[in-house]
Amino acid sequence: MGKPSDLVQGTLDLLILKAISLEPKHGWAIAKRIQQIFGEVLQVQQGSLYPALHRLEQKGWIKAKWKDTETGRQAKFYSLSVCGPCAA
């Protein structure tokens, strides 16, 4: 059986993938979406979210693109990769 931290990491990865499954989102919007789904039961901190996003991007599961947000600032928007890990 894996370590508890592996379980938490895998769960966070799945939550991120679910949050961006319909449309690309920037980090703050991903955290808000997860909070919408789970309310106060589960809140993702930036110290966990951004390393997870970078890890998923390095694995090829998601891709990132700099775009303007609704407020006009630049942010990295994350979306699912077309083929994910099979592209490697």
C-alpha positions as MATLAB code, in Angstrom:
seq = 'MGKPSDLVQGTLDLLILKAISLEPKHGWAIAKRIQQIFGEVLQVQQGSLYPALHRLEQKGWIKAKWKDTETGRQAKFYSLSVCGPCAA';
ca = [
       0.000    0.000    0.000;
       1.268    3.513   -0.823;
       2.140    6.217    1.660;
      -0.674    8.528    2.834;
       1.011   11.421    1.018;
       0.778    9.455   -2.254;
      -2.962    9.088   -1.714;
      -3.374   12.816   -1.069;
      -1.219   13.687   -4.090;
      -3.194   11.344   -6.355;
      -6.479   12.715   -5.071;
      -5.365   16.296   -5.700;
      -4.271   15.355   -9.217;
      -7.715   13.909   -9.956;
      -9.462   16.974   -8.532;
      -7.371   19.233  -10.751;
      -8.075   17.131  -13.833;
     -11.796   17.208  -13.049;
     -11.747   20.980  -12.508;
     -10.242   21.629  -15.953;
     -12.101   18.885  -17.813;
     -14.693   21.239  -19.329;
     -12.593   24.343  -20.004;
      -9.137   25.768  -19.328;
      -8.755   27.500  -15.971;
      -6.015   29.414  -14.176;
      -4.787   28.290  -10.756;
      -7.063   30.488   -8.662;
     -10.113   29.379  -10.697;
      -9.120   25.729  -10.235;
      -8.954   26.187   -6.458;
     -12.328   27.977   -6.476;
     -13.912   25.205   -8.570;
     -12.693   22.543   -6.132;
     -14.079   24.644   -3.282;
     -17.441   24.941   -5.102;
     -17.643   21.174   -5.397;
     -16.624   20.343   -1.829;
     -17.465   23.509    0.115;
     -15.635   23.919    3.398;
     -14.833   20.199    3.567;
     -11.853   20.527    1.228;
      -9.766   23.582    0.484;
      -6.656   23.423   -1.669;
      -3.801   25.659   -0.582;
      -1.525   27.347   -3.132;
       1.457   25.504   -1.643;
      -0.129   22.232   -2.774;
      -1.938   23.367   -5.917;
       0.883   24.904   -7.923;
       3.402   22.087   -7.388;
       0.661   19.655   -8.454;
      -0.046   21.710  -11.595;
       3.649   21.748  -12.485;
       3.927   18.001  -11.846;
       0.928   17.241  -14.090;
       2.342   19.525  -16.773;
       5.723   17.768  -16.645;
       4.000   14.381  -16.931;
       2.191   15.603  -20.051;
      -1.305   15.240  -18.589;
      -2.064   18.949  -18.820;
      -0.754   21.856  -20.844;
      -0.450   25.517  -19.927;
      -0.811   28.700  -21.944;
      -0.441   32.330  -20.849;
      -3.629   34.323  -21.472;
      -5.437   37.383  -20.156;
      -7.915   36.848  -17.328;
     -11.297   38.541  -17.033;
      -9.568   41.350  -15.113;
      -6.945   41.870  -17.817;
      -3.941   40.405  -16.016;
      -1.809   37.590  -17.438;
      -2.220   34.119  -15.948;
      -1.295   30.590  -16.910;
      -4.394   28.697  -18.025;
      -4.302   24.925  -17.679;
      -6.161   22.459  -19.885;
      -6.126   18.729  -20.471;
      -3.574   17.463  -22.966;
      -4.997   15.909  -26.102;
      -3.307   12.585  -25.549;
      -1.808   12.998  -22.093;
       1.033   10.630  -21.218;
       0.751    8.691  -24.495;
       2.221   11.695  -26.351;
       5.650   10.970  -24.871;
];
